[in-house]
């Protein structure tokens, strides 16, 4: 289940409405295809601001995990998921 941590505070987990089981042989391939498309769109999106630290990173991908680094500015984070 997706989790959100904002300013060190863990928010209520986001419910998933659908998904594929890991027992299906195409699950990893489908996940990688969709994740690749999503990652490309996030990197190209100008509205997603990069959190400036040592280097510019919008997202980190590893296996089936994804971490997004977002700057919501004046928008409450909960409103971004609706």
N, C-alpha and C positions, 0 to 999 in steps of 0.2 A: 504494500500500500504506500503510495507517495506521501512523503513527509515534507513539511516546510519548517525551516528554522530561519527566523528573521530576528536580527540583532541579538542572537543567542537564545531566543525564546522559541521553543518548539510549539508550533500551532497544531490544531486538530488535523489529523490525517485526511487526505483527499480520498473519497470513495471511488473505486474503479467500477465502471458500469459494464465493462466487458473485457475480455482478454483471451489469450490462448494458453492452453495447458502445456507444461514443459514436456509432456509425453509425446506430443505431436512432433514428428521429425522435421517439419518445416518451421516450427516455432522460432528457433534461433535465426534462421535465414530471414524470415519475415520481420523479426525484430530488428535485425541489422539493416535491412532495406529501409524500413520506416524511420529508424533512428538516424540513418545517414541523411535522409531527406529533411527530417526535422532539424538536425544539426546545421545543415547548409542554410536553411531558411533563417534560423536564429542568427547565424554569423552574418548574414546579408542584411538583416533587418536593422534599419537605422534608428527606429524608435526604442530598441533595446539598448540601454546605456550600459557601458562597461564600468565595473567597479575598479577604480584605479588603485593599485597597490604597486607591486614591483613590476608586473607585466600585465598587459591587457588580456583578460580571459573572459569570455562570455559563458562558456560551458566546458565541463570536463566529462569525458566519456571513458568508462572502463567496464568491460564485459556488459552486463545488463543494467549497469547503474549510470545515472546521468545527474550531474550537479549543475544547476543554472545559477549564475551570479547576476542578479537583476537589481536595478535601481528604480524603485517605484516613484521616487520624488514625492509628490503630494497625493498620490493615489494610495488608499489603504490596500495592503496586499490581498485581503480577502475579496476586494472588488475586482481584482484582475482575473480571477478564476471563474467569474460568472459570465 
